[in-house]
Amino acid sequence: MTAALRLRDVTVSYDRHPAVHHISGEIARGSLTAVVGPNGAGKSTLLKALAGVVPRVEGSIERPDAAAGRIAYLPQLSDIDRTFPIAVIDVVLLGHWRRLGRFGGASPADRAQASRALDAVGLRGFEARPISTLSAGQFQRALFARLLLQDADIILLDEPFNAIDARTTADLLALVRRWHADARTVVCVLHDFEQVRASFPDAILLAREVVAWGPTADTLSSANLLRARAMAEAWDDDADACIAAAG
């Protein structure tokens, strides 16, 4: 199967200490992959590297199938400033950012499309609401509506179901499954192993390096989870900077 993302000896460091290191593997086109691991395992860092939003990546990440504009990245809710005075419809219209640019005005057709996207995520009638008035679940629905407008080939989601209600989780998970059915490539950082087992065919288990990568049932075996936990307990954040493996 053709790779949508190909990683070769990828290392991402902060202050010369690796958050993830020496990661190699391929994410297949049209796959639905969960990234899991202990706290501090580098899951979000890996996703940021795939999205191209970390300043320096050693090794290489190839995107054979997608131009830069065909990758959509959704950070964690806690990383987004919800106090900015902007209406819901304008958040959704940011999905057209690459086409409209900073000064491009949205057409009536663009606004109609944004309203349809809000309808699809259960936010009909919320267009004029300030984002500061939304619950966490409502705001996440609005961000998923923005993803709908981006119409990306590769969709990267960082903890998209964290701190939202069960109904919203179910609705947004159904949208993720629809993207998968449409043969889009979806990579999602998650912490709920049962959710991963139930809905994600493939998984990457990280403990700053790859513990296992492949079909979810094999990746999340008891032996692999114990190994990831042991590796996390052995982390030394004062260790010397990462040195590239020989060979």
MIDREN-52143 format. One record per residue (C-alpha): residue number from 0; residue in one letter; z negated, y negated, x negated. Coordinates in Angstrom, 3 decimals. Example, Ala and Ser with C-alpha at 12.3 -4.5 7.8 and 13.67 -1.06 7.14 Angstrom:
2
<drenti n="0" res="A" Z="-7.800" Y="4.500" X="-12.300"/>
<drenti n="1" res="S" Z="-7.140" Y="1.060" X="-13.670"/>
***
This chain:
247
<drenti n="0" res="M" Z="0.000" Y="0.000" X="0.000"/>
<drenti n="1" res="T" Z="0.851" Y="-3.498" X="-1.278"/>
<drenti n="2" res="A" Z="-2.054" Y="-5.544" X="-2.631"/>
<drenti n="3" res="A" Z="-2.844" Y="-8.880" X="-0.987"/>
<drenti n="4" res="L" Z="-5.356" Y="-9.689" X="-3.727"/>
<drenti n="5" res="R" Z="-5.466" Y="-8.161" X="-7.203"/>
<drenti n="6" res="L" Z="-8.463" Y="-8.761" X="-9.483"/>
<drenti n="7" res="R" Z="-8.327" Y="-8.079" X="-13.213"/>
<drenti n="8" res="D" Z="-11.571" Y="-8.294" X="-15.207"/>
<drenti n="9" res="V" Z="-12.835" Y="-11.233" X="-13.141"/>
<drenti n="10" res="T" Z="-15.998" Y="-12.959" X="-14.343"/>
<drenti n="11" res="V" Z="-17.539" Y="-16.097" X="-12.808"/>
<drenti n="12" res="S" Z="-20.433" Y="-17.721" X="-14.670"/>
<drenti n="13" res="Y" Z="-22.792" Y="-20.603" X="-14.042"/>
<drenti n="14" res="D" Z="-24.356" Y="-22.154" X="-17.166"/>
<drenti n="15" res="R" Z="-22.742" Y="-19.290" X="-19.105"/>
<drenti n="16" res="H" Z="-24.656" Y="-16.657" X="-17.112"/>
<drenti n="17" res="P" Z="-22.474" Y="-14.375" X="-14.951"/>
<drenti n="18" res="A" Z="-22.836" Y="-14.411" X="-11.190"/>
<drenti n="19" res="V" Z="-20.225" Y="-11.631" X="-11.109"/>
<drenti n="20" res="H" Z="-18.625" Y="-9.979" X="-14.092"/>
<drenti n="21" res="H" Z="-15.787" Y="-7.674" X="-15.117"/>
<drenti n="22" res="I" Z="-14.552" Y="-7.014" X="-11.591"/>
<drenti n="23" res="S" Z="-11.218" Y="-5.262" X="-11.220"/>
<drenti n="24" res="G" Z="-9.593" Y="-3.844" X="-8.114"/>
<drenti n="25" res="E" Z="-7.116" Y="-4.434" X="-5.312"/>
<drenti n="26" res="I" Z="-7.542" Y="-5.525" X="-1.700"/>
<drenti n="27" res="A" Z="-4.695" Y="-4.088" X="0.328"/>
<drenti n="28" res="R" Z="-2.462" Y="-6.148" X="2.571"/>
<drenti n="29" res="G" Z="-3.694" Y="-6.017" X="6.166"/>
<drenti n="30" res="S" Z="-7.053" Y="-4.492" X="5.242"/>
<drenti n="31" res="L" Z="-10.455" Y="-5.347" X="6.718"/>
<drenti n="32" res="T" Z="-13.009" Y="-5.358" X="3.904"/>
<drenti n="33" res="A" Z="-16.732" Y="-6.127" X="3.840"/>
<drenti n="34" res="V" Z="-18.461" Y="-7.379" X="0.695"/>
<drenti n="35" res="V" Z="-22.087" Y="-6.238" X="0.600"/>
<drenti n="36" res="G" Z="-24.950" Y="-5.982" X="-1.863"/>
<drenti n="37" res="P" Z="-28.495" Y="-7.135" X="-2.624"/>
<drenti n="38" res="N" Z="-29.510" Y="-10.794" X="-2.529"/>
<drenti n="39" res="G" Z="-28.126" Y="-12.525" X="-5.594"/>
<drenti n="40" res="A" Z="-25.437" Y="-9.886" X="-6.078"/>
<drenti n="41" res="G" Z="-22.643" Y="-12.452" X="-6.340"/>
<drenti n="42" res="K" Z="-21.047" Y="-11.815" X="-2.944"/>
<drenti n="43" res="S" Z="-20.477" Y="-15.473" X="-2.073"/>
<drenti n="44" res="T" Z="-19.373" Y="-16.228" X="-5.635"/>
<drenti n="45" res="L" Z="-16.749" Y="-13.493" X="-5.436"/>
<drenti n="46" res="L" Z="-15.449" Y="-14.890" X="-2.137"/>
<drenti n="47" res="K" Z="-15.270" Y="-18.408" X="-3.595"/>
<drenti n="48" res="A" Z="-13.321" Y="-17.035" X="-6.555"/>
<drenti n="49" res="L" Z="-10.858" Y="-15.355" X="-4.178"/>
<drenti n="50" res="A" Z="-10.492" Y="-18.667" X="-2.325"/>
<drenti n="51" res="G" Z="-9.967" Y="-20.601" X="-5.556"/>
<drenti n="52" res="V" Z="-12.919" Y="-22.946" X="-5.037"/>
<drenti n="53" res="V" Z="-14.951" Y="-22.193" X="-8.174"/>
<drenti n="54" res="P" Z="-14.094" Y="-24.338" X="-11.200"/>
<drenti n="55" res="R" Z="-13.656" Y="-21.551" X="-13.726"/>
<drenti n="56" res="V" Z="-12.755" Y="-17.896" X="-13.396"/>
<drenti n="57" res="E" Z="-12.282" Y="-15.637" X="-16.403"/>
<drenti n="58" res="G" Z="-9.798" Y="-12.831" X="-15.969"/>
<drenti n="59" res="S" Z="-7.185" Y="-13.187" X="-13.249"/>
<drenti n="60" res="I" Z="-6.819" Y="-13.116" X="-9.477"/>
<drenti n="61" res="E" Z="-3.303" Y="-12.506" X="-8.232"/>
<drenti n="62" res="R" Z="-2.207" Y="-13.234" X="-4.687"/>
<drenti n="63" res="P" Z="1.204" Y="-11.548" X="-4.468"/>
<drenti n="64" res="D" Z="1.538" Y="-12.057" X="-0.721"/>
<drenti n="65" res="A" Z="0.244" Y="-15.548" X="-0.093"/>
<drenti n="66" res="A" Z="0.910" Y="-19.084" X="-1.170"/>
<drenti n="67" res="A" Z="-2.154" Y="-21.290" X="-1.520"/>
<drenti n="68" res="G" Z="-1.716" Y="-22.677" X="1.982"/>
<drenti n="69" res="R" Z="-1.823" Y="-19.218" X="3.527"/>
<drenti n="70" res="I" Z="-5.444" Y="-18.516" X="2.566"/>
<drenti n="71" res="A" Z="-8.260" Y="-19.610" X="4.905"/>
<drenti n="72" res="Y" Z="-11.842" Y="-19.770" X="3.637"/>
<drenti n="73" res="L" Z="-14.932" Y="-20.184" X="5.819"/>
<drenti n="74" res="P" Z="-18.152" Y="-20.903" X="3.867"/>
<drenti n="75" res="Q" Z="-21.637" Y="-20.163" X="5.134"/>
<drenti n="76" res="L" Z="-22.873" Y="-22.390" X="7.947"/>
<drenti n="77" res="S" Z="-25.715" Y="-23.616" X="5.725"/>
<drenti n="78" res="D" Z="-23.134" Y="-25.063" X="3.297"/>
<drenti n="79" res="I" Z="-21.547" Y="-27.332" X="5.931"/>
<drenti n="80" res="D" Z="-22.832" Y="-30.812" X="6.812"/>
<drenti n="81" res="R" Z="-23.093" Y="-30.960" X="10.594"/>
<drenti n="82" res="T" Z="-24.443" Y="-34.523" X="10.670"/>
<drenti n="83" res="F" Z="-21.031" Y="-36.066" X="9.973"/>
<drenti n="84" res="P" Z="-19.920" Y="-38.051" X="13.061"/>
<drenti n="85" res="I" Z="-16.864" Y="-36.086" X="14.120"/>
<drenti n="86" res="A" Z="-15.795" Y="-34.556" X="17.411"/>
<drenti n="87" res="V" Z="-15.176" Y="-30.856" X="17.929"/>
<drenti n="88" res="I" Z="-11.420" Y="-31.340" X="18.481"/>
<drenti n="89" res="D" Z="-11.125" Y="-33.097" X="15.111"/>
<drenti n="90" res="V" Z="-12.904" Y="-30.254" X="13.318"/>
<drenti n="91" res="V" Z="-10.397" Y="-27.823" X="14.817"/>
<drenti n="92" res="L" Z="-7.456" Y="-30.071" X="13.906"/>
<drenti n="93" res="L" Z="-8.502" Y="-29.798" X="10.252"/>
<drenti n="94" res="G" Z="-6.797" Y="-26.426" X="10.493"/>
<drenti n="95" res="H" Z="-3.556" Y="-28.439" X="10.237"/>
<drenti n="96" res="W" Z="-4.787" Y="-30.369" X="7.167"/>
<drenti n="97" res="R" Z="-2.104" Y="-29.095" X="4.792"/>
<drenti n="98" res="R" Z="0.647" Y="-30.086" X="7.193"/>
<drenti n="99" res="L" Z="-0.771" Y="-33.391" X="8.444"/>
<drenti n="100" res="G" Z="-2.410" Y="-34.647" X="5.245"/>
<drenti n="101" res="R" Z="-5.117" Y="-37.286" X="5.027"/>
<drenti n="102" res="F" Z="-3.257" Y="-39.943" X="6.987"/>
<drenti n="103" res="G" Z="-1.040" Y="-37.838" X="9.226"/>
<drenti n="104" res="G" Z="-1.775" Y="-38.229" X="12.904"/>
<drenti n="105" res="A" Z="-2.091" Y="-35.244" X="15.207"/>
<drenti n="106" res="S" Z="0.587" Y="-35.078" X="17.851"/>
<drenti n="107" res="P" Z="-0.081" Y="-34.269" X="21.536"/>
<drenti n="108" res="A" Z="1.275" Y="-30.793" X="20.789"/>
<drenti n="109" res="D" Z="-1.211" Y="-30.402" X="17.920"/>
<drenti n="110" res="R" Z="-4.083" Y="-31.428" X="20.195"/>
<drenti n="111" res="A" Z="-2.912" Y="-29.062" X="22.906"/>
<drenti n="112" res="Q" Z="-2.850" Y="-26.232" X="20.383"/>
<drenti n="113" res="A" Z="-6.366" Y="-27.132" X="19.227"/>
<drenti n="114" res="S" Z="-7.574" Y="-27.100" X="22.843"/>
<drenti n="115" res="R" Z="-6.044" Y="-23.645" X="23.340"/>
<drenti n="116" res="A" Z="-7.845" Y="-22.445" X="20.218"/>
<drenti n="117" res="L" Z="-11.137" Y="-23.760" X="21.599"/>
<drenti n="118" res="D" Z="-10.431" Y="-21.974" X="24.845"/>
<drenti n="119" res="A" Z="-9.806" Y="-18.750" X="22.894"/>
<drenti n="120" res="V" Z="-13.251" Y="-18.938" X="21.275"/>
<drenti n="121" res="G" Z="-15.086" Y="-19.836" X="24.480"/>
<drenti n="122" res="L" Z="-15.410" Y="-23.612" X="24.007"/>
<drenti n="123" res="R" Z="-13.204" Y="-24.956" X="26.784"/>
<drenti n="124" res="G" Z="-14.142" Y="-28.546" X="27.556"/>
<drenti n="125" res="F" Z="-15.957" Y="-29.135" X="24.252"/>
<drenti n="126" res="E" Z="-13.188" Y="-31.248" X="22.677"/>
<drenti n="127" res="A" Z="-15.036" Y="-34.593" X="22.742"/>
<drenti n="128" res="R" Z="-18.496" Y="-33.256" X="21.905"/>
<drenti n="129" res="P" Z="-19.968" Y="-34.452" X="18.572"/>
<drenti n="130" res="I" Z="-20.536" Y="-31.472" X="16.273"/>
<drenti n="131" res="S" Z="-24.159" Y="-32.565" X="15.796"/>
<drenti n="132" res="T" Z="-24.859" Y="-31.584" X="19.419"/>
<drenti n="133" res="L" Z="-23.668" Y="-27.984" X="19.018"/>
<drenti n="134" res="S" Z="-25.825" Y="-24.935" X="18.522"/>
<drenti n="135" res="A" Z="-25.202" Y="-22.798" X="15.442"/>
<drenti n="136" res="G" Z="-23.221" Y="-20.325" X="17.537"/>
<drenti n="137" res="Q" Z="-21.122" Y="-23.043" X="19.178"/>
<drenti n="138" res="F" Z="-20.354" Y="-24.637" X="15.828"/>
<drenti n="139" res="Q" Z="-19.285" Y="-21.292" X="14.380"/>
<drenti n="140" res="R" Z="-16.968" Y="-20.804" X="17.371"/>
<drenti n="141" res="A" Z="-15.407" Y="-24.207" X="16.595"/>
<drenti n="142" res="L" Z="-14.872" Y="-23.179" X="12.972"/>
<drenti n="143" res="F" Z="-13.177" Y="-19.975" X="14.108"/>
<drenti n="144" res="A" Z="-10.916" Y="-22.097" X="16.317"/>
<drenti n="145" res="R" Z="-9.972" Y="-24.041" X="13.184"/>
<drenti n="146" res="L" Z="-9.122" Y="-20.733" X="11.496"/>
<drenti n="147" res="L" Z="-6.815" Y="-19.926" X="14.407"/>
<drenti n="148" res="L" Z="-4.848" Y="-23.114" X="13.698"/>
<drenti n="149" res="Q" Z="-4.635" Y="-22.307" X="9.993"/>
<drenti n="150" res="D" Z="-2.736" Y="-19.123" X="10.873"/>
<drenti n="151" res="A" Z="-3.414" Y="-17.719" X="7.386"/>
<drenti n="152" res="D" Z="-2.286" Y="-14.435" X="5.881"/>
<drenti n="153" res="I" Z="-5.622" Y="-13.992" X="4.068"/>
<drenti n="154" res="I" Z="-8.925" Y="-14.911" X="5.758"/>
<drenti n="155" res="L" Z="-12.150" Y="-15.103" X="3.740"/>
<drenti n="156" res="L" Z="-15.425" Y="-15.291" X="5.703"/>
<drenti n="157" res="D" Z="-18.852" Y="-15.825" X="4.125"/>
<drenti n="158" res="E" Z="-21.682" Y="-14.510" X="6.327"/>
<drenti n="159" res="P" Z="-19.877" Y="-15.556" X="9.535"/>
<drenti n="160" res="F" Z="-22.428" Y="-13.914" X="11.849"/>
<drenti n="161" res="N" Z="-25.586" Y="-15.145" X="10.136"/>
<drenti n="162" res="A" Z="-28.074" Y="-17.040" X="12.356"/>
<drenti n="163" res="I" Z="-25.937" Y="-16.893" X="15.509"/>
<drenti n="164" res="D" Z="-26.639" Y="-15.175" X="18.812"/>
<drenti n="165" res="A" Z="-25.521" Y="-11.645" X="19.669"/>
<drenti n="166" res="R" Z="-22.926" Y="-12.722" X="22.245"/>
<drenti n="167" res="T" Z="-21.246" Y="-15.101" X="19.800"/>
<drenti n="168" res="T" Z="-21.303" Y="-12.407" X="17.127"/>
<drenti n="169" res="A" Z="-19.579" Y="-9.955" X="19.471"/>
<drenti n="170" res="D" Z="-16.940" Y="-12.511" X="20.500"/>
<drenti n="171" res="L" Z="-16.144" Y="-13.547" X="16.931"/>
<drenti n="172" res="L" Z="-16.140" Y="-9.965" X="15.685"/>
<drenti n="173" res="A" Z="-13.539" Y="-9.217" X="18.358"/>
<drenti n="174" res="L" Z="-11.426" Y="-12.027" X="16.907"/>
<drenti n="175" res="V" Z="-11.795" Y="-10.530" X="13.419"/>
<drenti n="176" res="R" Z="-10.581" Y="-7.192" X="14.778"/>
<drenti n="177" res="R" Z="-7.604" Y="-8.977" X="16.338"/>
<drenti n="178" res="W" Z="-6.691" Y="-10.484" X="12.971"/>
<drenti n="179" res="H" Z="-6.871" Y="-7.012" X="11.492"/>
<drenti n="180" res="A" Z="-4.630" Y="-5.656" X="14.257"/>
<drenti n="181" res="D" Z="-2.168" Y="-8.449" X="13.414"/>
<drenti n="182" res="A" Z="-2.031" Y="-7.080" X="9.837"/>
<drenti n="183" res="R" Z="-3.820" Y="-10.076" X="8.329"/>
<drenti n="184" res="T" Z="-6.043" Y="-9.433" X="5.318"/>
<drenti n="185" res="V" Z="-9.697" Y="-10.170" X="6.104"/>
<drenti n="186" res="V" Z="-12.520" Y="-10.140" X="3.535"/>
<drenti n="187" res="C" Z="-15.999" Y="-10.774" X="4.913"/>
<drenti n="188" res="V" Z="-19.378" Y="-11.116" X="3.198"/>
<drenti n="189" res="L" Z="-22.027" Y="-9.373" X="5.322"/>
<drenti n="190" res="H" Z="-25.605" Y="-8.169" X="5.020"/>
<drenti n="191" res="D" Z="-25.820" Y="-5.898" X="8.091"/>
<drenti n="192" res="F" Z="-24.859" Y="-2.430" X="6.848"/>
<drenti n="193" res="E" Z="-24.686" Y="-0.975" X="10.360"/>
<drenti n="194" res="Q" Z="-22.271" Y="-3.699" X="11.402"/>
<drenti n="195" res="V" Z="-20.169" Y="-2.916" X="8.335"/>
<drenti n="196" res="R" Z="-20.142" Y="0.804" X="9.096"/>
<drenti n="197" res="A" Z="-19.175" Y="0.184" X="12.712"/>
<drenti n="198" res="S" Z="-16.400" Y="-2.382" X="12.228"/>
<drenti n="199" res="F" Z="-15.135" Y="-2.544" X="8.636"/>
<drenti n="200" res="P" Z="-12.995" Y="0.319" X="7.290"/>
<drenti n="201" res="D" Z="-13.351" Y="-0.753" X="3.641"/>
<drenti n="202" res="A" Z="-16.212" Y="-2.164" X="1.606"/>
<drenti n="203" res="I" Z="-17.062" Y="-3.531" X="-1.815"/>
<drenti n="204" res="L" Z="-20.661" Y="-2.934" X="-2.938"/>
<drenti n="205" res="L" Z="-21.715" Y="-5.490" X="-5.544"/>
<drenti n="206" res="A" Z="-24.687" Y="-5.884" X="-7.827"/>
<drenti n="207" res="R" Z="-23.070" Y="-8.647" X="-9.883"/>
<drenti n="208" res="E" Z="-20.607" Y="-5.954" X="-10.898"/>
<drenti n="209" res="V" Z="-18.864" Y="-3.387" X="-8.755"/>
<drenti n="210" res="V" Z="-21.083" Y="-0.467" X="-7.769"/>
<drenti n="211" res="A" Z="-18.490" Y="1.086" X="-5.449"/>
<drenti n="212" res="W" Z="-15.232" Y="0.010" X="-3.804"/>
<drenti n="213" res="G" Z="-13.270" Y="1.908" X="-1.181"/>
<drenti n="214" res="P" Z="-13.691" Y="3.448" X="2.279"/>
<drenti n="215" res="T" Z="-16.947" Y="2.227" X="3.820"/>
<drenti n="216" res="A" Z="-18.453" Y="5.674" X="4.415"/>
<drenti n="217" res="D" Z="-18.069" Y="6.510" X="0.717"/>
<drenti n="218" res="T" Z="-19.012" Y="3.079" X="-0.614"/>
<drenti n="219" res="L" Z="-22.241" Y="2.819" X="1.387"/>
<drenti n="220" res="S" Z="-23.549" Y="6.232" X="0.430"/>
<drenti n="221" res="S" Z="-27.288" Y="6.576" X="-0.162"/>
<drenti n="222" res="A" Z="-26.716" Y="7.150" X="-3.866"/>
<drenti n="223" res="N" Z="-24.642" Y="3.978" X="-4.223"/>
<drenti n="224" res="L" Z="-27.140" Y="1.862" X="-2.294"/>
<drenti n="225" res="L" Z="-30.000" Y="3.151" X="-4.465"/>
<drenti n="226" res="R" Z="-27.988" Y="2.373" X="-7.589"/>
<drenti n="227" res="A" Z="-27.283" Y="-1.186" X="-6.376"/>
<drenti n="228" res="R" Z="-30.970" Y="-1.717" X="-5.651"/>
<drenti n="229" res="A" Z="-31.963" Y="-0.418" X="-9.085"/>
<drenti n="230" res="M" Z="-29.429" Y="-2.686" X="-10.762"/>
<drenti n="231" res="A" Z="-30.779" Y="-5.685" X="-8.835"/>
<drenti n="232" res="E" Z="-34.343" Y="-4.907" X="-9.875"/>
<drenti n="233" res="A" Z="-33.235" Y="-4.820" X="-13.517"/>
<drenti n="234" res="W" Z="-31.531" Y="-8.234" X="-13.505"/>
<drenti n="235" res="D" Z="-32.669" Y="-10.604" X="-16.236"/>
<drenti n="236" res="D" Z="-31.666" Y="-14.166" X="-15.420"/>
<drenti n="237" res="D" Z="-32.637" Y="-15.244" X="-18.948"/>
<drenti n="238" res="A" Z="-30.341" Y="-12.731" X="-20.616"/>
<drenti n="239" res="D" Z="-27.667" Y="-13.800" X="-23.077"/>
<drenti n="240" res="A" Z="-24.354" Y="-15.003" X="-21.751"/>
<drenti n="241" res="C" Z="-21.860" Y="-12.368" X="-20.683"/>
<drenti n="242" res="I" Z="-19.592" Y="-11.035" X="-23.409"/>
<drenti n="243" res="A" Z="-16.252" Y="-9.581" X="-22.424"/>
<drenti n="244" res="A" Z="-16.078" Y="-5.825" X="-22.591"/>
<drenti n="245" res="A" Z="-14.218" Y="-4.421" X="-25.559"/>
<drenti n="246" res="G" Z="-10.800" Y="-2.889" X="-24.999"/>
***
